[in-house]
Amino acid sequence: MQFINRDIELKSLNKKWQEKKPHFFIIYGKRRVGKTELIKQFLESKDSIYFLADKRNEKE
């Protein structure tokens, strides 16, 4: 998947990361527009933990 047109969002996240204090972001939008990929790109070069929770059970 190609990651495009998210420079403004990445710059905003990186600016807040540089402040070294806690921030809370809500990232919302329609399905399949790149919200998860935005987070993955942002965390790519940082010491971080990424956890994705979903509603599937063990059988699924």
PDBQT receptor file of N, H, CA, C and O in Angstrom, charges set to zero:
ATOM      1  N   MET A   1       0.846  -1.178   0.000  1.00  0.00    +0.000 N 
ATOM      2  CA  MET A   1       0.000   0.000   0.000  1.00  0.00    +0.000 C 
ATOM      3  C   MET A   1       0.891   1.240   0.000  1.00  0.00    +0.000 C 
ATOM      4  O   MET A   1       1.865   1.318   0.749  1.00  0.00    +0.000 OA
ATOM      5  N   GLN A   2       0.554   2.182  -0.828  1.00  0.00    +0.000 N 
ATOM      6  H   GLN A   2      -0.237   2.119  -1.437  1.00  0.00    +0.000 HD
ATOM      7  CA  GLN A   2       1.313   3.423  -0.925  1.00  0.00    +0.000 C 
ATOM      8  C   GLN A   2       0.843   4.407   0.150  1.00  0.00    +0.000 C 
ATOM      9  O   GLN A   2      -0.355   4.571   0.377  1.00  0.00    +0.000 OA
ATOM     10  N   PHE A   3       1.799   5.053   0.800  1.00  0.00    +0.000 N 
ATOM     11  H   PHE A   3       2.773   4.920   0.615  1.00  0.00    +0.000 HD
ATOM     12  CA  PHE A   3       1.499   5.998   1.870  1.00  0.00    +0.000 C 
ATOM     13  C   PHE A   3       1.733   7.409   1.345  1.00  0.00    +0.000 C 
ATOM     14  O   PHE A   3       2.876   7.823   1.153  1.00  0.00    +0.000 OA
ATOM     15  N   ILE A   4       0.646   8.150   1.112  1.00  0.00    +0.000 N 
ATOM     16  H   ILE A   4      -0.283   7.814   1.268  1.00  0.00    +0.000 HD
ATOM     17  CA  ILE A   4       0.773   9.485   0.510  1.00  0.00    +0.000 C 
ATOM     18  C   ILE A   4      -0.109  10.498   1.243  1.00  0.00    +0.000 C 
ATOM     19  O   ILE A   4      -1.052  10.135   1.947  1.00  0.00    +0.000 OA
ATOM     20  N   ASN A   5       0.222  11.761   1.058  1.00  0.00    +0.000 N 
ATOM     21  H   ASN A   5       0.987  12.055   0.486  1.00  0.00    +0.000 HD
ATOM     22  CA  ASN A   5      -0.586  12.890   1.538  1.00  0.00    +0.000 C 
ATOM     23  C   ASN A   5      -0.805  12.905   3.048  1.00  0.00    +0.000 C 
ATOM     24  O   ASN A   5      -1.885  13.269   3.513  1.00  0.00    +0.000 OA
ATOM     25  N   ARG A   6       0.207  12.514   3.816  1.00  0.00    +0.000 N 
ATOM     26  H   ARG A   6       1.085  12.218   3.439  1.00  0.00    +0.000 HD
ATOM     27  CA  ARG A   6       0.082  12.550   5.272  1.00  0.00    +0.000 C 
ATOM     28  C   ARG A   6       1.216  13.361   5.912  1.00  0.00    +0.000 C 
ATOM     29  O   ARG A   6       1.492  13.211   7.103  1.00  0.00    +0.000 OA
ATOM     30  N   ASP A   7       1.865  14.207   5.131  1.00  0.00    +0.000 N 
ATOM     31  H   ASP A   7       1.641  14.329   4.164  1.00  0.00    +0.000 HD
ATOM     32  CA  ASP A   7       2.992  14.998   5.645  1.00  0.00    +0.000 C 
ATOM     33  C   ASP A   7       2.580  15.921   6.785  1.00  0.00    +0.000 C 
ATOM     34  O   ASP A   7       3.306  16.037   7.773  1.00  0.00    +0.000 OA
ATOM     35  N   ILE A   8       1.448  16.567   6.670  1.00  0.00    +0.000 N 
ATOM     36  H   ILE A   8       0.858  16.473   5.868  1.00  0.00    +0.000 HD
ATOM     37  CA  ILE A   8       0.985  17.500   7.707  1.00  0.00    +0.000 C 
ATOM     38  C   ILE A   8       0.736  16.749   9.014  1.00  0.00    +0.000 C 
ATOM     39  O   ILE A   8       1.137  17.205  10.085  1.00  0.00    +0.000 OA
ATOM     40  N   GLU A   9       0.075  15.598   8.919  1.00  0.00    +0.000 N 
ATOM     41  H   GLU A   9      -0.250  15.227   8.048  1.00  0.00    +0.000 HD
ATOM     42  CA  GLU A   9      -0.223  14.816  10.112  1.00  0.00    +0.000 C 
ATOM     43  C   GLU A   9       1.057  14.301  10.769  1.00  0.00    +0.000 C 
ATOM     44  O   GLU A   9       1.195  14.364  11.991  1.00  0.00    +0.000 OA
ATOM     45  N   LEU A  10       1.990  13.794   9.967  1.00  0.00    +0.000 N 
ATOM     46  H   LEU A  10       1.878  13.743   8.975  1.00  0.00    +0.000 HD
ATOM     47  CA  LEU A  10       3.249  13.293  10.514  1.00  0.00    +0.000 C 
ATOM     48  C   LEU A  10       4.056  14.418  11.168  1.00  0.00    +0.000 C 
ATOM     49  O   LEU A  10       4.650  14.218  12.228  1.00  0.00    +0.000 OA
ATOM     50  N   LYS A  11       4.081  15.577  10.552  1.00  0.00    +0.000 N 
ATOM     51  H   LYS A  11       3.599  15.740   9.691  1.00  0.00    +0.000 HD
ATOM     52  CA  LYS A  11       4.801  16.717  11.134  1.00  0.00    +0.000 C 
ATOM     53  C   LYS A  11       4.186  17.117  12.473  1.00  0.00    +0.000 C 
ATOM     54  O   LYS A  11       4.905  17.425  13.423  1.00  0.00    +0.000 OA
ATOM     55  N   SER A  12       2.866  17.113  12.546  1.00  0.00    +0.000 N 
ATOM     56  H   SER A  12       2.281  16.864  11.774  1.00  0.00    +0.000 HD
ATOM     57  CA  SER A  12       2.183  17.459  13.788  1.00  0.00    +0.000 C 
ATOM     58  C   SER A  12       2.502  16.460  14.896  1.00  0.00    +0.000 C 
ATOM     59  O   SER A  12       2.793  16.857  16.025  1.00  0.00    +0.000 OA
ATOM     60  N   LEU A  13       2.449  15.174  14.582  1.00  0.00    +0.000 N 
ATOM     61  H   LEU A  13       2.213  14.852  13.665  1.00  0.00    +0.000 HD
ATOM     62  CA  LEU A  13       2.767  14.142  15.567  1.00  0.00    +0.000 C 
ATOM     63  C   LEU A  13       4.224  14.249  16.016  1.00  0.00    +0.000 C 
ATOM     64  O   LEU A  13       4.513  14.139  17.208  1.00  0.00    +0.000 OA
ATOM     65  N   ASN A  14       5.129  14.458  15.087  1.00  0.00    +0.000 N 
ATOM     66  H   ASN A  14       4.894  14.547  14.119  1.00  0.00    +0.000 HD
ATOM     67  CA  ASN A  14       6.550  14.569  15.426  1.00  0.00    +0.000 C 
ATOM     68  C   ASN A  14       6.840  15.808  16.263  1.00  0.00    +0.000 C 
ATOM     69  O   ASN A  14       7.684  15.768  17.159  1.00  0.00    +0.000 OA
ATOM     70  N   LYS A  15       6.159  16.890  15.982  1.00  0.00    +0.000 N 
ATOM     71  H   LYS A  15       5.473  16.923  15.255  1.00  0.00    +0.000 HD
ATOM     72  CA  LYS A  15       6.343  18.112  16.767  1.00  0.00    +0.000 C 
ATOM     73  C   LYS A  15       5.954  17.869  18.224  1.00  0.00    +0.000 C 
ATOM     74  O   LYS A  15       6.674  18.274  19.137  1.00  0.00    +0.000 OA
ATOM     75  N   LYS A  16       4.837  17.220  18.437  1.00  0.00    +0.000 N 
ATOM     76  H   LYS A  16       4.252  16.891  17.696  1.00  0.00    +0.000 HD
ATOM     77  CA  LYS A  16       4.389  16.924  19.793  1.00  0.00    +0.000 C 
ATOM     78  C   LYS A  16       5.326  15.910  20.461  1.00  0.00    +0.000 C 
ATOM     79  O   LYS A  16       5.561  16.005  21.666  1.00  0.00    +0.000 OA
ATOM     80  N   TRP A  17       5.856  14.960  19.721  1.00  0.00    +0.000 N 
ATOM     81  H   TRP A  17       5.665  14.884  18.742  1.00  0.00    +0.000 HD
ATOM     82  CA  TRP A  17       6.793  13.971  20.251  1.00  0.00    +0.000 C 
ATOM     83  C   TRP A  17       8.047  14.663  20.798  1.00  0.00    +0.000 C 
ATOM     84  O   TRP A  17       8.585  14.265  21.831  1.00  0.00    +0.000 OA
ATOM     85  N   GLN A  18       8.500  15.693  20.099  1.00  0.00    +0.000 N 
ATOM     86  H   GLN A  18       8.063  16.017  19.260  1.00  0.00    +0.000 HD
ATOM     87  CA  GLN A  18       9.710  16.426  20.496  1.00  0.00    +0.000 C 
ATOM     88  C   GLN A  18       9.532  17.147  21.832  1.00  0.00    +0.000 C 
ATOM     89  O   GLN A  18      10.522  17.422  22.510  1.00  0.00    +0.000 OA
ATOM     90  N   GLU A  19       8.311  17.457  22.221  1.00  0.00    +0.000 N 
ATOM     91  H   GLU A  19       7.507  17.234  21.670  1.00  0.00    +0.000 HD
ATOM     92  CA  GLU A  19       8.045  18.209  23.444  1.00  0.00    +0.000 C 
ATOM     93  C   GLU A  19       8.329  17.408  24.709  1.00  0.00    +0.000 C 
ATOM     94  O   GLU A  19       8.443  17.984  25.791  1.00  0.00    +0.000 OA
ATOM     95  N   LYS A  20       8.442  16.103  24.588  1.00  0.00    +0.000 N 
ATOM     96  H   LYS A  20       8.349  15.635  23.709  1.00  0.00    +0.000 HD
ATOM     97  CA  LYS A  20       8.784  15.236  25.721  1.00  0.00    +0.000 C 
ATOM     98  C   LYS A  20       7.795  15.326  26.885  1.00  0.00    +0.000 C 
ATOM     99  O   LYS A  20       8.177  15.146  28.042  1.00  0.00    +0.000 OA
ATOM    100  N   LYS A  21       6.552  15.599  26.585  1.00  0.00    +0.000 N 
ATOM    101  H   LYS A  21       6.243  15.746  25.646  1.00  0.00    +0.000 HD
ATOM    102  CA  LYS A  21       5.517  15.561  27.606  1.00  0.00    +0.000 C 
ATOM    103  C   LYS A  21       4.317  14.798  27.036  1.00  0.00    +0.000 C 
ATOM    104  O   LYS A  21       4.192  14.664  25.818  1.00  0.00    +0.000 OA
ATOM    105  N   PRO A  22       3.454  14.308  27.893  1.00  0.00    +0.000 N 
ATOM    106  CA  PRO A  22       2.332  13.499  27.404  1.00  0.00    +0.000 C 
ATOM    107  C   PRO A  22       1.330  14.308  26.565  1.00  0.00    +0.000 C 
ATOM    108  O   PRO A  22       1.052  15.474  26.845  1.00  0.00    +0.000 OA
ATOM    109  N   HIS A  23       0.813  13.658  25.550  1.00  0.00    +0.000 N 
ATOM    110  H   HIS A  23       1.039  12.711  25.323  1.00  0.00    +0.000 HD
ATOM    111  CA  HIS A  23      -0.245  14.216  24.703  1.00  0.00    +0.000 C 
ATOM    112  C   HIS A  23      -1.244  13.110  24.411  1.00  0.00    +0.000 C 
ATOM    113  O   HIS A  23      -0.902  11.927  24.425  1.00  0.00    +0.000 OA
ATOM    114  N   PHE A  24      -2.459  13.498  24.152  1.00  0.00    +0.000 N 
ATOM    115  H   PHE A  24      -2.737  14.458  24.141  1.00  0.00    +0.000 HD
ATOM    116  CA  PHE A  24      -3.497  12.549  23.795  1.00  0.00    +0.000 C 
ATOM    117  C   PHE A  24      -4.043  12.933  22.432  1.00  0.00    +0.000 C 
ATOM    118  O   PHE A  24      -4.516  14.054  22.243  1.00  0.00    +0.000 OA
ATOM    119  N   PHE A  25      -3.982  12.018  21.486  1.00  0.00    +0.000 N 
ATOM    120  H   PHE A  25      -3.598  11.107  21.639  1.00  0.00    +0.000 HD
ATOM    121  CA  PHE A  25      -4.494  12.267  20.142  1.00  0.00    +0.000 C 
ATOM    122  C   PHE A  25      -5.644  11.323  19.855  1.00  0.00    +0.000 C 
ATOM    123  O   PHE A  25      -5.594  10.143  20.203  1.00  0.00    +0.000 OA
ATOM    124  N   ILE A  26      -6.660  11.836  19.232  1.00  0.00    +0.000 N 
ATOM    125  H   ILE A  26      -6.701  12.794  18.949  1.00  0.00    +0.000 HD
ATOM    126  CA  ILE A  26      -7.740  11.012  18.708  1.00  0.00    +0.000 C 
ATOM    127  C   ILE A  26      -7.605  11.040  17.197  1.00  0.00    +0.000 C 
ATOM    128  O   ILE A  26      -7.651  12.101  16.574  1.00  0.00    +0.000 OA
ATOM    129  N   ILE A  27      -7.439   9.875  16.624  1.00  0.00    +0.000 N 
ATOM    130  H   ILE A  27      -7.402   9.013  17.130  1.00  0.00    +0.000 HD
ATOM    131  CA  ILE A  27      -7.309   9.769  15.174  1.00  0.00    +0.000 C 
ATOM    132  C   ILE A  27      -8.550   9.045  14.676  1.00  0.00    +0.000 C 
ATOM    133  O   ILE A  27      -8.786   7.885  15.014  1.00  0.00    +0.000 OA
ATOM    134  N   TYR A  28      -9.326   9.732  13.881  1.00  0.00    +0.000 N 
ATOM    135  H   TYR A  28      -9.135  10.674  13.606  1.00  0.00    +0.000 HD
ATOM    136  CA  TYR A  28     -10.579   9.159  13.423  1.00  0.00    +0.000 C 
ATOM    137  C   TYR A  28     -10.761   9.434  11.935  1.00  0.00    +0.000 C 
ATOM    138  O   TYR A  28     -10.091  10.293  11.362  1.00  0.00    +0.000 OA
ATOM    139  N   GLY A  29     -11.652   8.710  11.339  1.00  0.00    +0.000 N 
ATOM    140  H   GLY A  29     -12.196   8.012  11.805  1.00  0.00    +0.000 HD
ATOM    141  CA  GLY A  29     -11.941   8.897   9.926  1.00  0.00    +0.000 C 
ATOM    142  C   GLY A  29     -12.642   7.669   9.373  1.00  0.00    +0.000 C 
ATOM    143  O   GLY A  29     -12.876   6.685  10.075  1.00  0.00    +0.000 OA
ATOM    144  N   LYS A  30     -12.966   7.758   8.100  1.00  0.00    +0.000 N 
ATOM    145  H   LYS A  30     -12.776   8.557   7.530  1.00  0.00    +0.000 HD
ATOM    146  CA  LYS A  30     -13.625   6.651   7.427  1.00  0.00    +0.000 C 
ATOM    147  C   LYS A  30     -12.702   5.439   7.385  1.00  0.00    +0.000 C 
ATOM    148  O   LYS A  30     -11.494   5.540   7.597  1.00  0.00    +0.000 OA
ATOM    149  N   ARG A  31     -13.302   4.310   7.110  1.00  0.00    +0.000 N 
ATOM    150  H   ARG A  31     -14.283   4.227   6.938  1.00  0.00    +0.000 HD
ATOM    151  CA  ARG A  31     -12.527   3.077   6.966  1.00  0.00    +0.000 C 
ATOM    152  C   ARG A  31     -11.607   3.171   5.754  1.00  0.00    +0.000 C 
ATOM    153  O   ARG A  31     -11.929   3.780   4.734  1.00  0.00    +0.000 OA
ATOM    154  N   ARG A  32     -10.430   2.530   5.919  1.00  0.00    +0.000 N 
ATOM    155  H   ARG A  32     -10.168   2.035   6.748  1.00  0.00    +0.000 HD
ATOM    156  CA  ARG A  32      -9.498   2.338   4.789  1.00  0.00    +0.000 C 
ATOM    157  C   ARG A  32      -8.900   3.638   4.248  1.00  0.00    +0.000 C 
ATOM    158  O   ARG A  32      -8.633   3.744   3.051  1.00  0.00    +0.000 OA
ATOM    159  N   VAL A  33      -8.689   4.623   5.116  1.00  0.00    +0.000 N 
ATOM    160  H   VAL A  33      -8.906   4.538   6.089  1.00  0.00    +0.000 HD
ATOM    161  CA  VAL A  33      -8.077   5.878   4.655  1.00  0.00    +0.000 C 
ATOM    162  C   VAL A  33      -6.644   6.052   5.159  1.00  0.00    +0.000 C 
ATOM    163  O   VAL A  33      -5.998   7.052   4.846  1.00  0.00    +0.000 OA
ATOM    164  N   GLY A  34      -6.134   5.077   5.947  1.00  0.00    +0.000 N 
ATOM    165  H   GLY A  34      -6.659   4.265   6.202  1.00  0.00    +0.000 HD
ATOM    166  CA  GLY A  34      -4.736   5.120   6.349  1.00  0.00    +0.000 C 
ATOM    167  C   GLY A  34      -4.444   5.521   7.774  1.00  0.00    +0.000 C 
ATOM    168  O   GLY A  34      -3.328   5.944   8.077  1.00  0.00    +0.000 OA
ATOM    169  N   LYS A  35      -5.415   5.402   8.657  1.00  0.00    +0.000 N 
ATOM    170  H   LYS A  35      -6.322   5.060   8.412  1.00  0.00    +0.000 HD
ATOM    171  CA  LYS A  35      -5.189   5.785  10.059  1.00  0.00    +0.000 C 
ATOM    172  C   LYS A  35      -4.140   4.893  10.717  1.00  0.00    +0.000 C 
ATOM    173  O   LYS A  35      -3.224   5.391  11.372  1.00  0.00    +0.000 OA
ATOM    174  N   THR A  36      -4.266   3.602  10.549  1.00  0.00    +0.000 N 
ATOM    175  H   THR A  36      -5.010   3.198  10.017  1.00  0.00    +0.000 HD
ATOM    176  CA  THR A  36      -3.311   2.672  11.138  1.00  0.00    +0.000 C 
ATOM    177  C   THR A  36      -1.931   2.867  10.523  1.00  0.00    +0.000 C 
ATOM    178  O   THR A  36      -0.930   2.867  11.239  1.00  0.00    +0.000 OA
ATOM    179  N   GLU A  37      -1.867   3.029   9.236  1.00  0.00    +0.000 N 
ATOM    180  H   GLU A  37      -2.680   3.029   8.654  1.00  0.00    +0.000 HD
ATOM    181  CA  GLU A  37      -0.583   3.227   8.567  1.00  0.00    +0.000 C 
ATOM    182  C   GLU A  37       0.072   4.530   9.010  1.00  0.00    +0.000 C 
ATOM    183  O   GLU A  37       1.298   4.595   9.103  1.00  0.00    +0.000 OA
ATOM    184  N   LEU A  38      -0.705   5.558   9.282  1.00  0.00    +0.000 N 
ATOM    185  H   LEU A  38      -1.701   5.505   9.207  1.00  0.00    +0.000 HD
ATOM    186  CA  LEU A  38      -0.171   6.813   9.808  1.00  0.00    +0.000 C 
ATOM    187  C   LEU A  38       0.551   6.557  11.129  1.00  0.00    +0.000 C 
ATOM    188  O   LEU A  38       1.663   7.044  11.332  1.00  0.00    +0.000 OA
ATOM    189  N   ILE A  39      -0.066   5.805  12.016  1.00  0.00    +0.000 N 
ATOM    190  H   ILE A  39      -0.970   5.409  11.852  1.00  0.00    +0.000 HD
ATOM    191  CA  ILE A  39       0.548   5.490  13.303  1.00  0.00    +0.000 C 
ATOM    192  C   ILE A  39       1.818   4.667  13.100  1.00  0.00    +0.000 C 
ATOM    193  O   ILE A  39       2.839   4.934  13.735  1.00  0.00    +0.000 OA
ATOM    194  N   LYS A  40       1.761   3.678  12.226  1.00  0.00    +0.000 N 
ATOM    195  H   LYS A  40       0.932   3.462  11.710  1.00  0.00    +0.000 HD
ATOM    196  CA  LYS A  40       2.928   2.839  11.973  1.00  0.00    +0.000 C 
ATOM    197  C   LYS A  40       4.096   3.660  11.397  1.00  0.00    +0.000 C 
ATOM    198  O   LYS A  40       5.245   3.472  11.796  1.00  0.00    +0.000 OA
ATOM    199  N   GLN A  41       3.800   4.548  10.480  1.00  0.00    +0.000 N 
ATOM    200  H   GLN A  41       2.866   4.701  10.157  1.00  0.00    +0.000 HD
ATOM    201  CA  GLN A  41       4.843   5.404   9.901  1.00  0.00    +0.000 C 
ATOM    202  C   GLN A  41       5.436   6.324  10.955  1.00  0.00    +0.000 C 
ATOM    203  O   GLN A  41       6.650   6.528  10.989  1.00  0.00    +0.000 OA
ATOM    204  N   PHE A  42       4.602   6.874  11.805  1.00  0.00    +0.000 N 
ATOM    205  H   PHE A  42       3.616   6.709  11.777  1.00  0.00    +0.000 HD
ATOM    206  CA  PHE A  42       5.056   7.764  12.866  1.00  0.00    +0.000 C 
ATOM    207  C   PHE A  42       5.981   7.038  13.837  1.00  0.00    +0.000 C 
ATOM    208  O   PHE A  42       7.006   7.587  14.240  1.00  0.00    +0.000 OA
ATOM    209  N   LEU A  43       5.637   5.829  14.211  1.00  0.00    +0.000 N 
ATOM    210  H   LEU A  43       4.804   5.382  13.883  1.00  0.00    +0.000 HD
ATOM    211  CA  LEU A  43       6.401   5.080  15.208  1.00  0.00    +0.000 C 
ATOM    212  C   LEU A  43       7.619   4.357  14.632  1.00  0.00    +0.000 C 
ATOM    213  O   LEU A  43       8.431   3.814  15.381  1.00  0.00    +0.000 OA
ATOM    214  N   GLU A  44       7.743   4.349  13.330  1.00  0.00    +0.000 N 
ATOM    215  H   GLU A  44       7.083   4.790  12.721  1.00  0.00    +0.000 HD
ATOM    216  CA  GLU A  44       8.771   3.556  12.653  1.00  0.00    +0.000 C 
ATOM    217  C   GLU A  44      10.182   3.769  13.206  1.00  0.00    +0.000 C 
ATOM    218  O   GLU A  44      10.909   2.793  13.390  1.00  0.00    +0.000 OA
ATOM    219  N   SER A  45      10.584   4.986  13.470  1.00  0.00    +0.000 N 
ATOM    220  H   SER A  45       9.993   5.778  13.320  1.00  0.00    +0.000 HD
ATOM    221  CA  SER A  45      11.956   5.269  13.902  1.00  0.00    +0.000 C 
ATOM    222  C   SER A  45      12.037   5.615  15.388  1.00  0.00    +0.000 C 
ATOM    223  O   SER A  45      13.003   6.237  15.830  1.00  0.00    +0.000 OA
ATOM    224  N   LYS A  46      11.042   5.220  16.146  1.00  0.00    +0.000 N 
ATOM    225  H   LYS A  46      10.258   4.714  15.787  1.00  0.00    +0.000 HD
ATOM    226  CA  LYS A  46      10.993   5.567  17.565  1.00  0.00    +0.000 C 
ATOM    227  C   LYS A  46      10.918   4.307  18.427  1.00  0.00    +0.000 C 
ATOM    228  O   LYS A  46      10.371   3.284  18.016  1.00  0.00    +0.000 OA
ATOM    229  N   ASP A  47      11.482   4.407  19.630  1.00  0.00    +0.000 N 
ATOM    230  H   ASP A  47      11.927   5.238  19.964  1.00  0.00    +0.000 HD
ATOM    231  CA  ASP A  47      11.299   3.322  20.587  1.00  0.00    +0.000 C 
ATOM    232  C   ASP A  47       9.842   3.363  21.031  1.00  0.00    +0.000 C 
ATOM    233  O   ASP A  47       9.407   4.325  21.665  1.00  0.00    +0.000 OA
ATOM    234  N   SER A  48       9.107   2.342  20.706  1.00  0.00    +0.000 N 
ATOM    235  H   SER A  48       9.460   1.561  20.192  1.00  0.00    +0.000 HD
ATOM    236  CA  SER A  48       7.671   2.384  20.981  1.00  0.00    +0.000 C 
ATOM    237  C   SER A  48       7.105   0.980  21.047  1.00  0.00    +0.000 C 
ATOM    238  O   SER A  48       7.763   0.001  20.693  1.00  0.00    +0.000 OA
ATOM    239  N   ILE A  49       5.880   0.908  21.505  1.00  0.00    +0.000 N 
ATOM    240  H   ILE A  49       5.345   1.703  21.793  1.00  0.00    +0.000 HD
ATOM    241  CA  ILE A  49       5.114  -0.332  21.505  1.00  0.00    +0.000 C 
ATOM    242  C   ILE A  49       3.822  -0.046  20.765  1.00  0.00    +0.000 C 
ATOM    243  O   ILE A  49       3.123   0.922  21.066  1.00  0.00    +0.000 OA
ATOM    244  N   TYR A  50       3.510  -0.885  19.802  1.00  0.00    +0.000 N 
ATOM    245  H   TYR A  50       4.077  -1.671  19.557  1.00  0.00    +0.000 HD
ATOM    246  CA  TYR A  50       2.274  -0.751  19.036  1.00  0.00    +0.000 C 
ATOM    247  C   TYR A  50       1.403  -1.955  19.365  1.00  0.00    +0.000 C 
ATOM    248  O   TYR A  50       1.836  -3.097  19.210  1.00  0.00    +0.000 OA
ATOM    249  N   PHE A  51       0.194  -1.708  19.812  1.00  0.00    +0.000 N 
ATOM    250  H   PHE A  51      -0.158  -0.780  19.938  1.00  0.00    +0.000 HD
ATOM    251  CA  PHE A  51      -0.739  -2.776  20.156  1.00  0.00    +0.000 C 
ATOM    252  C   PHE A  51      -2.057  -2.518  19.451  1.00  0.00    +0.000 C 
ATOM    253  O   PHE A  51      -2.653  -1.452  19.607  1.00  0.00    +0.000 OA
ATOM    254  N   LEU A  52      -2.508  -3.482  18.682  1.00  0.00    +0.000 N 
ATOM    255  H   LEU A  52      -2.024  -4.348  18.556  1.00  0.00    +0.000 HD
ATOM    256  CA  LEU A  52      -3.789  -3.381  17.984  1.00  0.00    +0.000 C 
ATOM    257  C   LEU A  52      -4.770  -4.346  18.626  1.00  0.00    +0.000 C 
ATOM    258  O   LEU A  52      -4.523  -5.551  18.659  1.00  0.00    +0.000 OA
ATOM    259  N   ALA A  53      -5.848  -3.843  19.120  1.00  0.00    +0.000 N 
ATOM    260  H   ALA A  53      -6.049  -2.864  19.093  1.00  0.00    +0.000 HD
ATOM    261  CA  ALA A  53      -6.902  -4.674  19.702  1.00  0.00    +0.000 C 
ATOM    262  C   ALA A  53      -8.080  -4.729  18.740  1.00  0.00    +0.000 C 
ATOM    263  O   ALA A  53      -8.452  -3.722  18.137  1.00  0.00    +0.000 OA
ATOM    264  N   ASP A  54      -8.649  -5.890  18.608  1.00  0.00    +0.000 N 
ATOM    265  H   ASP A  54      -8.347  -6.707  19.098  1.00  0.00    +0.000 HD
ATOM    266  CA  ASP A  54      -9.855  -6.003  17.792  1.00  0.00    +0.000 C 
ATOM    267  C   ASP A  54     -10.888  -6.841  18.526  1.00  0.00    +0.000 C 
ATOM    268  O   ASP A  54     -10.638  -7.336  19.625  1.00  0.00    +0.000 OA
ATOM    269  N   LYS A  55     -12.029  -6.990  17.917  1.00  0.00    +0.000 N 
ATOM    270  H   LYS A  55     -12.231  -6.588  17.024  1.00  0.00    +0.000 HD
ATOM    271  CA  LYS A  55     -13.158  -7.633  18.592  1.00  0.00    +0.000 C 
ATOM    272  C   LYS A  55     -13.290  -9.115  18.235  1.00  0.00    +0.000 C 
ATOM    273  O   LYS A  55     -14.295  -9.736  18.581  1.00  0.00    +0.000 OA
ATOM    274  N   ARG A  56     -12.304  -9.694  17.554  1.00  0.00    +0.000 N 
ATOM    275  H   ARG A  56     -11.488  -9.190  17.273  1.00  0.00    +0.000 HD
ATOM    276  CA  ARG A  56     -12.393 -11.099  17.202  1.00  0.00    +0.000 C 
ATOM    277  C   ARG A  56     -12.156 -11.974  18.424  1.00  0.00    +0.000 C 
ATOM    278  O   ARG A  56     -11.421 -11.610  19.342  1.00  0.00    +0.000 OA
ATOM    279  N   ASN A  57     -12.792 -13.124  18.413  1.00  0.00    +0.000 N 
ATOM    280  H   ASN A  57     -13.389 -13.420  17.667  1.00  0.00    +0.000 HD
ATOM    281  CA  ASN A  57     -12.528 -14.064  19.508  1.00  0.00    +0.000 C 
ATOM    282  C   ASN A  57     -11.474 -15.071  19.065  1.00  0.00    +0.000 C 
ATOM    283  O   ASN A  57     -10.974 -14.993  17.943  1.00  0.00    +0.000 OA
ATOM    284  N   GLU A  58     -11.138 -16.003  19.928  1.00  0.00    +0.000 N 
ATOM    285  H   GLU A  58     -11.544 -16.066  20.840  1.00  0.00    +0.000 HD
ATOM    286  CA  GLU A  58     -10.069 -16.956  19.656  1.00  0.00    +0.000 C 
ATOM    287  C   GLU A  58     -10.362 -17.843  18.450  1.00  0.00    +0.000 C 
ATOM    288  O   GLU A  58      -9.434 -18.215  17.733  1.00  0.00    +0.000 OA
ATOM    289  N   LYS A  59     -11.614 -18.188  18.207  1.00  0.00    +0.000 N 
ATOM    290  H   LYS A  59     -12.369 -17.885  18.789  1.00  0.00    +0.000 HD
ATOM    291  CA  LYS A  59     -11.987 -19.037  17.076  1.00  0.00    +0.000 C 
ATOM    292  C   LYS A  59     -11.770 -18.331  15.751  1.00  0.00    +0.000 C 
ATOM    293  O   LYS A  59     -11.386 -18.966  14.768  1.00  0.00    +0.000 OA
ATOM    294  N   GLU A  60     -12.009 -17.038  15.706  1.00  0.00    +0.000 N 
ATOM    295  H   GLU A  60     -12.321 -16.522  16.504  1.00  0.00    +0.000 HD
ATOM    296  CA  GLU A  60     -11.842 -16.273  14.471  1.00  0.00    +0.000 C 
ATOM    297  C   GLU A  60     -10.387 -16.047  14.207  1.00  0.00    +0.000 C 
ATOM    298  O   GLU A  60     -10.031 -15.419  13.209  1.00  0.00    +0.000 OA
TER     299      GLU A  60
